[in-house]
Amino acid sequence: MREVVILIPEIEPEQNVEIEVNINGRKRTIRYKVELLNWESHDVPPNDKVTVLKHFIKEKEKDWELVEIGAPDDGNIPLVFRKKMF
């Protein structure tokens, strides 16, 4: 099992979350960040939104990985990234 689901309180976009866990007695910190992609600021037709999303994700720092794409709301789509552990 690689993933464990932990419910956290509602957080505002553009914030970071750090979760400390103990795995077999070893403490690790897992970092997440939430970012909003605003469709309206890109002024794209509805059929090009996937292309905008792919480009946005590709341009992120390489030490963060996408873990969740949230449901669109008011022209925004929340994206959750997890910092890669090397």
Distance bins in CASP14 RR format, pairs under 12 A and 6 or more apart:
PFRMAT RR
TARGET T0000
AUTHOR 0000-0000-0000
RMODE 2
METHOD distances of the structure
MODEL  1
1 23 0 0 0 0 0 1 0 0 0 0 0
2 23 0 0 0 0 0 1 0 0 0 0 0
2 67 0 0 0 0 0 1 0 0 0 0 0
2 82 0 0 0 0 0 1 0 0 0 0 0
2 85 0 0 0 0 0 1 0 0 0 0 0
3 21 0 0 0 0 0 1 0 0 0 0 0
3 30 0 0 0 0 0 1 0 0 0 0 0
3 67 0 0 0 0 1 0 0 0 0 0 0
3 68 0 0 0 0 0 1 0 0 0 0 0
3 82 0 0 0 0 0 1 0 0 0 0 0
4 19 0 0 0 0 1 0 0 0 0 0 0
4 21 0 0 0 0 1 0 0 0 0 0 0
4 23 0 0 0 0 1 0 0 0 0 0 0
4 30 0 0 0 0 1 0 0 0 0 0 0
5 19 0 0 0 0 0 1 0 0 0 0 0
5 67 0 0 0 0 0 1 0 0 0 0 0
5 68 0 0 0 0 0 1 0 0 0 0 0
6 17 0 0 0 0 1 0 0 0 0 0 0
6 19 1 0 0 1 0 0 0 0 0 0 0
6 20 0 0 0 0 0 1 0 0 0 0 0
6 21 0 0 0 0 1 0 0 0 0 0 0
6 30 0 0 0 0 1 0 0 0 0 0 0
6 32 0 0 0 0 0 1 0 0 0 0 0
7 17 0 0 0 0 0 1 0 0 0 0 0
7 19 0 0 0 0 0 1 0 0 0 0 0
8 15 0 0 0 0 0 1 0 0 0 0 0
8 16 0 0 0 0 0 1 0 0 0 0 0
8 17 1 0 0 1 0 0 0 0 0 0 0
8 18 0 0 0 0 0 1 0 0 0 0 0
8 19 1 0 0 1 0 0 0 0 0 0 0
8 30 0 0 0 0 0 1 0 0 0 0 0
8 32 0 0 0 0 1 0 0 0 0 0 0
8 34 0 0 0 0 0 1 0 0 0 0 0
8 80 0 0 0 0 0 1 0 0 0 0 0
9 15 0 0 0 0 0 1 0 0 0 0 0
9 17 0 0 0 0 1 0 0 0 0 0 0
10 17 0 0 0 0 0 1 0 0 0 0 0
10 34 0 0 0 0 0 1 0 0 0 0 0
10 78 0 0 0 0 0 1 0 0 0 0 0
11 17 1 0 0 1 0 0 0 0 0 0 0
11 18 0 0 0 0 0 1 0 0 0 0 0
11 32 0 0 0 0 1 0 0 0 0 0 0
11 33 0 0 0 0 1 0 0 0 0 0 0
11 34 1 0 0 1 0 0 0 0 0 0 0
11 35 0 0 0 0 0 1 0 0 0 0 0
11 36 0 0 0 0 0 1 0 0 0 0 0
11 78 0 0 0 0 1 0 0 0 0 0 0
11 80 0 0 0 0 1 0 0 0 0 0 0
12 33 0 0 0 0 0 1 0 0 0 0 0
12 34 1 0 0 1 0 0 0 0 0 0 0
12 35 0 0 0 0 0 1 0 0 0 0 0
12 36 0 0 0 0 1 0 0 0 0 0 0
12 78 0 0 0 0 0 1 0 0 0 0 0
13 33 0 0 0 0 1 0 0 0 0 0 0
13 34 1 0 1 0 0 0 0 0 0 0 0
13 35 1 0 0 1 0 0 0 0 0 0 0
13 36 1 0 1 0 0 0 0 0 0 0 0
13 37 0 0 0 0 1 0 0 0 0 0 0
13 38 0 0 0 0 0 1 0 0 0 0 0
13 70 0 0 0 0 0 1 0 0 0 0 0
13 73 0 0 0 0 0 1 0 0 0 0 0
13 74 0 0 0 0 0 1 0 0 0 0 0
13 76 1 0 0 1 0 0 0 0 0 0 0
13 77 0 0 0 0 0 1 0 0 0 0 0
13 78 1 0 0 1 0 0 0 0 0 0 0
13 79 0 0 0 0 1 0 0 0 0 0 0
13 80 0 0 0 0 0 1 0 0 0 0 0
14 33 1 0 0 1 0 0 0 0 0 0 0
14 34 1 0 0 1 0 0 0 0 0 0 0
14 35 1 0 0 1 0 0 0 0 0 0 0
14 36 1 0 0 1 0 0 0 0 0 0 0
14 37 0 0 0 0 0 1 0 0 0 0 0
14 38 0 0 0 0 0 1 0 0 0 0 0
14 76 0 0 0 0 0 1 0 0 0 0 0
14 78 0 0 0 0 0 1 0 0 0 0 0
14 79 0 0 0 0 0 1 0 0 0 0 0
14 80 0 0 0 0 0 1 0 0 0 0 0
14 81 0 0 0 0 0 1 0 0 0 0 0
15 31 0 0 0 0 0 1 0 0 0 0 0
15 32 0 0 0 0 1 0 0 0 0 0 0
15 33 1 0 0 1 0 0 0 0 0 0 0
15 34 1 0 1 0 0 0 0 0 0 0 0
15 35 0 0 0 0 1 0 0 0 0 0 0
15 36 0 0 0 0 0 1 0 0 0 0 0
15 78 0 0 0 0 0 1 0 0 0 0 0
15 80 0 0 0 0 0 1 0 0 0 0 0
15 81 0 0 0 0 0 1 0 0 0 0 0
16 29 0 0 0 0 0 1 0 0 0 0 0
16 30 0 0 0 0 0 1 0 0 0 0 0
16 31 1 0 0 1 0 0 0 0 0 0 0
16 32 1 0 0 1 0 0 0 0 0 0 0
16 33 1 0 1 0 0 0 0 0 0 0 0
16 34 0 0 0 0 1 0 0 0 0 0 0
16 35 0 0 0 0 0 1 0 0 0 0 0
16 64 0 0 0 0 0 1 0 0 0 0 0
16 80 0 0 0 0 0 1 0 0 0 0 0
16 81 0 0 0 0 1 0 0 0 0 0 0
16 82 0 0 0 0 0 1 0 0 0 0 0
16 83 0 0 0 0 1 0 0 0 0 0 0
17 29 0 0 0 0 0 1 0 0 0 0 0
17 30 0 0 0 0 1 0 0 0 0 0 0
17 31 1 0 0 1 0 0 0 0 0 0 0
17 32 1 0 1 0 0 0 0 0 0 0 0
17 33 1 0 0 1 0 0 0 0 0 0 0
17 34 1 0 0 1 0 0 0 0 0 0 0
17 67 0 0 0 0 0 1 0 0 0 0 0
17 80 0 0 0 0 1 0 0 0 0 0 0
17 81 0 0 0 0 0 1 0 0 0 0 0
17 82 0 0 0 0 1 0 0 0 0 0 0
17 83 0 0 0 0 0 1 0 0 0 0 0
18 28 0 0 0 0 0 1 0 0 0 0 0
18 29 1 0 1 0 0 0 0 0 0 0 0
18 30 1 0 0 1 0 0 0 0 0 0 0
18 31 1 0 1 0 0 0 0 0 0 0 0
18 32 1 0 0 1 0 0 0 0 0 0 0
18 33 0 0 0 0 0 1 0 0 0 0 0
18 82 0 0 0 0 0 1 0 0 0 0 0
18 83 0 0 0 0 1 0 0 0 0 0 0
19 27 0 0 0 0 0 1 0 0 0 0 0
19 28 0 0 0 0 1 0 0 0 0 0 0
19 29 1 0 0 1 0 0 0 0 0 0 0
19 30 1 0 1 0 0 0 0 0 0 0 0
19 31 1 0 0 1 0 0 0 0 0 0 0
19 32 1 0 0 1 0 0 0 0 0 0 0
19 82 0 0 0 0 0 1 0 0 0 0 0
19 83 0 0 0 0 0 1 0 0 0 0 0
20 26 0 0 0 0 0 1 0 0 0 0 0
20 27 1 0 0 1 0 0 0 0 0 0 0
20 28 1 0 0 1 0 0 0 0 0 0 0
20 29 1 0 1 0 0 0 0 0 0 0 0
20 30 1 0 0 1 0 0 0 0 0 0 0
20 31 0 0 0 0 0 1 0 0 0 0 0
21 27 1 0 0 1 0 0 0 0 0 0 0
21 28 1 0 1 0 0 0 0 0 0 0 0
21 29 1 0 0 1 0 0 0 0 0 0 0
21 30 1 0 0 1 0 0 0 0 0 0 0
21 31 0 0 0 0 0 1 0 0 0 0 0
21 85 0 0 0 0 0 1 0 0 0 0 0
22 28 1 0 0 1 0 0 0 0 0 0 0
22 29 0 0 0 0 0 1 0 0 0 0 0
22 30 0 0 0 0 0 1 0 0 0 0 0
23 29 0 0 0 0 0 1 0 0 0 0 0
23 30 0 0 0 0 0 1 0 0 0 0 0
23 85 0 0 0 0 0 1 0 0 0 0 0
26 85 0 0 0 0 0 1 0 0 0 0 0
28 83 0 0 0 0 0 1 0 0 0 0 0
28 85 1 0 0 1 0 0 0 0 0 0 0
29 82 0 0 0 0 0 1 0 0 0 0 0
29 83 0 0 0 0 1 0 0 0 0 0 0
29 85 0 0 0 0 1 0 0 0 0 0 0
30 65 0 0 0 0 0 1 0 0 0 0 0
30 67 0 0 0 0 0 1 0 0 0 0 0
30 80 0 0 0 0 0 1 0 0 0 0 0
30 81 0 0 0 0 0 1 0 0 0 0 0
30 82 1 0 0 1 0 0 0 0 0 0 0
30 83 1 0 0 1 0 0 0 0 0 0 0
30 84 0 0 0 0 0 1 0 0 0 0 0
30 85 1 0 0 1 0 0 0 0 0 0 0
31 61 0 0 0 0 0 1 0 0 0 0 0
31 63 0 0 0 0 1 0 0 0 0 0 0
31 64 0 0 0 0 1 0 0 0 0 0 0
31 65 0 0 0 0 0 1 0 0 0 0 0
31 67 0 0 0 0 0 1 0 0 0 0 0
31 80 0 0 0 0 0 1 0 0 0 0 0
31 81 0 0 0 0 1 0 0 0 0 0 0
31 82 1 0 0 1 0 0 0 0 0 0 0
31 83 1 0 1 0 0 0 0 0 0 0 0
31 84 0 0 0 0 1 0 0 0 0 0 0
31 85 0 0 0 0 1 0 0 0 0 0 0
32 64 0 0 0 0 1 0 0 0 0 0 0
32 65 0 0 0 0 0 1 0 0 0 0 0
32 66 0 0 0 0 0 1 0 0 0 0 0
32 67 1 0 0 1 0 0 0 0 0 0 0
32 68 0 0 0 0 1 0 0 0 0 0 0
32 78 0 0 0 0 0 1 0 0 0 0 0
32 79 0 0 0 0 0 1 0 0 0 0 0
32 80 1 0 1 0 0 0 0 0 0 0 0
32 81 1 0 0 1 0 0 0 0 0 0 0
32 82 1 0 1 0 0 0 0 0 0 0 0
32 83 1 0 0 1 0 0 0 0 0 0 0
32 84 0 0 0 0 0 1 0 0 0 0 0
33 60 0 0 0 0 1 0 0 0 0 0 0
33 61 0 0 0 0 1 0 0 0 0 0 0
33 63 0 0 0 0 0 1 0 0 0 0 0
33 64 1 0 0 1 0 0 0 0 0 0 0
33 65 0 0 0 0 0 1 0 0 0 0 0
33 66 0 0 0 0 0 1 0 0 0 0 0
33 67 0 0 0 0 0 1 0 0 0 0 0
33 68 0 0 0 0 0 1 0 0 0 0 0
33 78 0 0 0 0 0 1 0 0 0 0 0
33 79 0 0 0 0 1 0 0 0 0 0 0
33 80 1 0 0 1 0 0 0 0 0 0 0
33 81 1 0 1 0 0 0 0 0 0 0 0
33 82 0 0 0 0 1 0 0 0 0 0 0
33 83 1 0 0 1 0 0 0 0 0 0 0
34 64 0 0 0 0 0 1 0 0 0 0 0
34 66 0 0 0 0 0 1 0 0 0 0 0
34 67 0 0 0 0 0 1 0 0 0 0 0
34 68 0 0 0 0 1 0 0 0 0 0 0
34 69 0 0 0 0 0 1 0 0 0 0 0
34 70 0 0 0 0 1 0 0 0 0 0 0
34 76 0 0 0 0 0 1 0 0 0 0 0
34 77 0 0 0 0 0 1 0 0 0 0 0
34 78 1 0 1 0 0 0 0 0 0 0 0
34 79 1 0 0 1 0 0 0 0 0 0 0
34 80 1 0 1 0 0 0 0 0 0 0 0
34 81 1 0 0 1 0 0 0 0 0 0 0
34 82 0 0 0 0 0 1 0 0 0 0 0
35 53 0 0 0 0 0 1 0 0 0 0 0
35 56 0 0 0 0 1 0 0 0 0 0 0
35 57 0 0 0 0 1 0 0 0 0 0 0
35 59 0 0 0 0 0 1 0 0 0 0 0
35 60 0 0 0 0 1 0 0 0 0 0 0
35 61 0 0 0 0 0 1 0 0 0 0 0
35 64 0 0 0 0 1 0 0 0 0 0 0
35 66 0 0 0 0 1 0 0 0 0 0 0
35 67 0 0 0 0 0 1 0 0 0 0 0
35 68 0 0 0 0 0 1 0 0 0 0 0
35 69 0 0 0 0 0 1 0 0 0 0 0
35 70 0 0 0 0 0 1 0 0 0 0 0
35 76 0 0 0 0 1 0 0 0 0 0 0
35 77 0 0 0 0 1 0 0 0 0 0 0
35 78 1 0 0 1 0 0 0 0 0 0 0
35 79 1 0 1 0 0 0 0 0 0 0 0
35 80 0 0 0 0 1 0 0 0 0 0 0
35 81 1 0 0 1 0 0 0 0 0 0 0
36 56 0 0 0 0 0 1 0 0 0 0 0
36 69 0 0 0 0 0 1 0 0 0 0 0
36 70 0 0 0 0 0 1 0 0 0 0 0
36 72 0 0 0 0 0 1 0 0 0 0 0
36 73 0 0 0 0 1 0 0 0 0 0 0
36 74 0 0 0 0 1 0 0 0 0 0 0
36 75 0 0 0 0 1 0 0 0 0 0 0
36 76 1 0 1 0 0 0 0 0 0 0 0
36 77 1 0 0 1 0 0 0 0 0 0 0
36 78 1 0 1 0 0 0 0 0 0 0 0
36 79 1 0 0 1 0 0 0 0 0 0 0
36 80 0 0 0 0 0 1 0 0 0 0 0
36 81 0 0 0 0 0 1 0 0 0 0 0
37 44 0 0 0 0 0 1 0 0 0 0 0
37 49 0 0 0 0 1 0 0 0 0 0 0
37 50 0 0 0 0 0 1 0 0 0 0 0
37 52 1 0 0 1 0 0 0 0 0 0 0
37 53 1 0 0 1 0 0 0 0 0 0 0
37 54 0 0 0 0 0 1 0 0 0 0 0
37 55 0 0 0 0 1 0 0 0 0 0 0
37 56 1 0 1 0 0 0 0 0 0 0 0
37 57 0 0 0 0 1 0 0 0 0 0 0
37 59 0 0 0 0 0 1 0 0 0 0 0
37 60 0 0 0 0 0 1 0 0 0 0 0
37 66 0 0 0 0 0 1 0 0 0 0 0
37 69 0 0 0 0 1 0 0 0 0 0 0
37 70 0 0 0 0 0 1 0 0 0 0 0
37 72 0 0 0 0 1 0 0 0 0 0 0
37 73 0 0 0 0 0 1 0 0 0 0 0
37 75 0 0 0 0 1 0 0 0 0 0 0
37 76 1 0 0 1 0 0 0 0 0 0 0
37 77 1 0 1 0 0 0 0 0 0 0 0
37 78 0 0 0 0 1 0 0 0 0 0 0
37 79 1 0 0 1 0 0 0 0 0 0 0
37 80 0 0 0 0 0 1 0 0 0 0 0
37 81 0 0 0 0 0 1 0 0 0 0 0
38 44 0 0 0 0 0 1 0 0 0 0 0
38 49 0 0 0 0 0 1 0 0 0 0 0
38 52 0 0 0 0 1 0 0 0 0 0 0
38 53 0 0 0 0 0 1 0 0 0 0 0
38 56 0 0 0 0 1 0 0 0 0 0 0
38 72 0 0 0 0 0 1 0 0 0 0 0
38 73 0 0 0 0 0 1 0 0 0 0 0
38 74 0 0 0 0 1 0 0 0 0 0 0
38 75 1 0 0 1 0 0 0 0 0 0 0
38 76 1 0 1 0 0 0 0 0 0 0 0
38 77 0 0 0 0 1 0 0 0 0 0 0
38 78 0 0 0 0 0 1 0 0 0 0 0
38 79 0 0 0 0 0 1 0 0 0 0 0
39 45 0 0 0 0 0 1 0 0 0 0 0
39 46 0 0 0 0 1 0 0 0 0 0 0
39 48 0 0 0 0 1 0 0 0 0 0 0
39 49 1 0 0 1 0 0 0 0 0 0 0
39 50 0 0 0 0 0 1 0 0 0 0 0
39 51 0 0 0 0 0 1 0 0 0 0 0
39 52 1 0 0 1 0 0 0 0 0 0 0
39 53 0 0 0 0 1 0 0 0 0 0 0
39 56 0 0 0 0 0 1 0 0 0 0 0
39 72 1 0 0 1 0 0 0 0 0 0 0
39 73 0 0 0 0 0 1 0 0 0 0 0
39 74 0 0 0 0 1 0 0 0 0 0 0
39 75 1 0 1 0 0 0 0 0 0 0 0
39 76 1 0 0 1 0 0 0 0 0 0 0
39 77 1 0 0 1 0 0 0 0 0 0 0
40 46 0 0 0 0 0 1 0 0 0 0 0
40 49 0 0 0 0 0 1 0 0 0 0 0
40 52 0 0 0 0 0 1 0 0 0 0 0
40 72 0 0 0 0 0 1 0 0 0 0 0
40 74 0 0 0 0 1 0 0 0 0 0 0
40 75 1 0 1 0 0 0 0 0 0 0 0
40 76 0 0 0 0 1 0 0 0 0 0 0
40 77 0 0 0 0 0 1 0 0 0 0 0
41 52 0 0 0 0 1 0 0 0 0 0 0
41 56 0 0 0 0 0 1 0 0 0 0 0
41 75 0 0 0 0 1 0 0 0 0 0 0
41 76 0 0 0 0 1 0 0 0 0 0 0
41 77 0 0 0 0 0 1 0 0 0 0 0
42 48 0 0 0 0 1 0 0 0 0 0 0
42 49 0 0 0 0 1 0 0 0 0 0 0
42 51 0 0 0 0 1 0 0 0 0 0 0
42 52 1 0 1 0 0 0 0 0 0 0 0
42 53 0 0 0 0 1 0 0 0 0 0 0
42 55 0 0 0 0 1 0 0 0 0 0 0
42 56 0 0 0 0 1 0 0 0 0 0 0
42 75 0 0 0 0 0 1 0 0 0 0 0
42 76 0 0 0 0 0 1 0 0 0 0 0
42 77 0 0 0 0 0 1 0 0 0 0 0
43 49 0 0 0 0 0 1 0 0 0 0 0
43 52 0 0 0 0 1 0 0 0 0 0 0
43 75 0 0 0 0 0 1 0 0 0 0 0
44 50 0 0 0 0 1 0 0 0 0 0 0
44 51 1 0 0 1 0 0 0 0 0 0 0
44 52 1 0 1 0 0 0 0 0 0 0 0
44 53 0 0 0 0 0 1 0 0 0 0 0
44 54 0 0 0 0 0 1 0 0 0 0 0
44 55 0 0 0 0 0 1 0 0 0 0 0
44 56 0 0 0 0 0 1 0 0 0 0 0
44 75 0 0 0 0 0 1 0 0 0 0 0
45 51 0 0 0 0 1 0 0 0 0 0 0
45 52 0 0 0 0 0 1 0 0 0 0 0
46 52 0 0 0 0 0 1 0 0 0 0 0
46 72 0 0 0 0 0 1 0 0 0 0 0
46 75 0 0 0 0 0 1 0 0 0 0 0
48 54 0 0 0 0 0 1 0 0 0 0 0
48 55 0 0 0 0 0 1 0 0 0 0 0
49 55 0 0 0 0 0 1 0 0 0 0 0
49 56 0 0 0 0 0 1 0 0 0 0 0
49 69 0 0 0 0 0 1 0 0 0 0 0
49 72 0 0 0 0 1 0 0 0 0 0 0
49 75 0 0 0 0 0 1 0 0 0 0 0
49 76 0 0 0 0 0 1 0 0 0 0 0
49 77 0 0 0 0 1 0 0 0 0 0 0
50 56 0 0 0 0 0 1 0 0 0 0 0
50 57 0 0 0 0 0 1 0 0 0 0 0
50 69 0 0 0 0 0 1 0 0 0 0 0
50 77 0 0 0 0 0 1 0 0 0 0 0
51 57 0 0 0 0 0 1 0 0 0 0 0
51 58 0 0 0 0 0 1 0 0 0 0 0
52 58 0 0 0 0 0 1 0 0 0 0 0
52 59 0 0 0 0 0 1 0 0 0 0 0
52 75 0 0 0 0 0 1 0 0 0 0 0
52 77 0 0 0 0 1 0 0 0 0 0 0
52 79 0 0 0 0 0 1 0 0 0 0 0
53 59 0 0 0 0 0 1 0 0 0 0 0
53 60 0 0 0 0 0 1 0 0 0 0 0
53 66 0 0 0 0 1 0 0 0 0 0 0
53 69 1 0 0 1 0 0 0 0 0 0 0
53 70 0 0 0 0 0 1 0 0 0 0 0
53 72 0 0 0 0 0 1 0 0 0 0 0
53 76 0 0 0 0 0 1 0 0 0 0 0
53 77 1 0 0 1 0 0 0 0 0 0 0
53 78 0 0 0 0 0 1 0 0 0 0 0
53 79 0 0 0 0 1 0 0 0 0 0 0
54 60 0 0 0 0 0 1 0 0 0 0 0
54 66 0 0 0 0 0 1 0 0 0 0 0
54 69 0 0 0 0 0 1 0 0 0 0 0
54 79 0 0 0 0 0 1 0 0 0 0 0
56 66 0 0 0 0 1 0 0 0 0 0 0
56 69 0 0 0 0 0 1 0 0 0 0 0
56 76 0 0 0 0 0 1 0 0 0 0 0
56 77 0 0 0 0 1 0 0 0 0 0 0
56 79 1 0 0 1 0 0 0 0 0 0 0
56 81 0 0 0 0 0 1 0 0 0 0 0
57 64 0 0 0 0 1 0 0 0 0 0 0
57 65 0 0 0 0 1 0 0 0 0 0 0
57 66 1 0 1 0 0 0 0 0 0 0 0
57 67 0 0 0 0 0 1 0 0 0 0 0
57 68 0 0 0 0 0 1 0 0 0 0 0
57 69 0 0 0 0 1 0 0 0 0 0 0
57 77 0 0 0 0 0 1 0 0 0 0 0
57 79 1 0 0 1 0 0 0 0 0 0 0
57 80 0 0 0 0 0 1 0 0 0 0 0
57 81 0 0 0 0 1 0 0 0 0 0 0
58 64 0 0 0 0 0 1 0 0 0 0 0
58 66 0 0 0 0 1 0 0 0 0 0 0
59 66 0 0 0 0 0 1 0 0 0 0 0
59 79 0 0 0 0 0 1 0 0 0 0 0
60 66 1 0 0 1 0 0 0 0 0 0 0
60 67 0 0 0 0 0 1 0 0 0 0 0
60 79 0 0 0 0 1 0 0 0 0 0 0
60 80 0 0 0 0 0 1 0 0 0 0 0
60 81 1 0 0 1 0 0 0 0 0 0 0
60 82 0 0 0 0 0 1 0 0 0 0 0
60 83 0 0 0 0 0 1 0 0 0 0 0
60 84 0 0 0 0 0 1 0 0 0 0 0
61 81 0 0 0 0 1 0 0 0 0 0 0
61 82 0 0 0 0 0 1 0 0 0 0 0
61 83 0 0 0 0 1 0 0 0 0 0 0
61 84 0 0 0 0 1 0 0 0 0 0 0
62 81 0 0 0 0 0 1 0 0 0 0 0
62 83 0 0 0 0 0 1 0 0 0 0 0
62 84 0 0 0 0 1 0 0 0 0 0 0
62 86 0 0 0 0 0 1 0 0 0 0 0
63 81 0 0 0 0 1 0 0 0 0 0 0
63 82 0 0 0 0 0 1 0 0 0 0 0
63 83 1 0 0 1 0 0 0 0 0 0 0
63 84 1 0 1 0 0 0 0 0 0 0 0
63 85 0 0 0 0 1 0 0 0 0 0 0
63 86 1 0 0 1 0 0 0 0 0 0 0
64 79 0 0 0 0 0 1 0 0 0 0 0
64 80 0 0 0 0 0 1 0 0 0 0 0
64 81 1 0 1 0 0 0 0 0 0 0 0
64 82 1 0 0 1 0 0 0 0 0 0 0
64 83 1 0 1 0 0 0 0 0 0 0 0
64 84 1 0 0 1 0 0 0 0 0 0 0
64 85 0 0 0 0 0 1 0 0 0 0 0
65 79 0 0 0 0 0 1 0 0 0 0 0
65 80 0 0 0 0 0 1 0 0 0 0 0
65 81 1 0 0 1 0 0 0 0 0 0 0
65 82 1 0 1 0 0 0 0 0 0 0 0
65 83 0 0 0 0 1 0 0 0 0 0 0
65 84 1 0 1 0 0 0 0 0 0 0 0
65 85 0 0 0 0 1 0 0 0 0 0 0
65 86 0 0 0 0 0 1 0 0 0 0 0
66 77 0 0 0 0 0 1 0 0 0 0 0
66 78 0 0 0 0 0 1 0 0 0 0 0
66 79 1 0 0 1 0 0 0 0 0 0 0
66 80 1 0 0 1 0 0 0 0 0 0 0
66 81 1 0 1 0 0 0 0 0 0 0 0
66 82 0 0 0 0 1 0 0 0 0 0 0
66 83 0 0 0 0 0 1 0 0 0 0 0
66 84 0 0 0 0 0 1 0 0 0 0 0
67 78 0 0 0 0 0 1 0 0 0 0 0
67 79 0 0 0 0 1 0 0 0 0 0 0
67 80 1 0 1 0 0 0 0 0 0 0 0
67 81 1 0 0 1 0 0 0 0 0 0 0
67 82 1 0 1 0 0 0 0 0 0 0 0
67 83 0 0 0 0 0 1 0 0 0 0 0
67 84 0 0 0 0 0 1 0 0 0 0 0
68 77 0 0 0 0 0 1 0 0 0 0 0
68 78 0 0 0 0 1 0 0 0 0 0 0
68 79 1 0 0 1 0 0 0 0 0 0 0
68 80 1 0 1 0 0 0 0 0 0 0 0
68 81 0 0 0 0 1 0 0 0 0 0 0
68 82 0 0 0 0 1 0 0 0 0 0 0
69 76 0 0 0 0 0 1 0 0 0 0 0
69 77 1 0 0 1 0 0 0 0 0 0 0
69 78 1 0 0 1 0 0 0 0 0 0 0
69 79 1 0 1 0 0 0 0 0 0 0 0
69 80 1 0 0 1 0 0 0 0 0 0 0
69 81 0 0 0 0 0 1 0 0 0 0 0
70 76 0 0 0 0 1 0 0 0 0 0 0
70 77 1 0 0 1 0 0 0 0 0 0 0
70 78 1 0 1 0 0 0 0 0 0 0 0
70 79 1 0 0 1 0 0 0 0 0 0 0
70 80 1 0 0 1 0 0 0 0 0 0 0
71 77 1 0 0 1 0 0 0 0 0 0 0
71 78 1 0 0 1 0 0 0 0 0 0 0
71 79 0 0 0 0 0 1 0 0 0 0 0
72 78 0 0 0 0 1 0 0 0 0 0 0
72 79 0 0 0 0 0 1 0 0 0 0 0
END
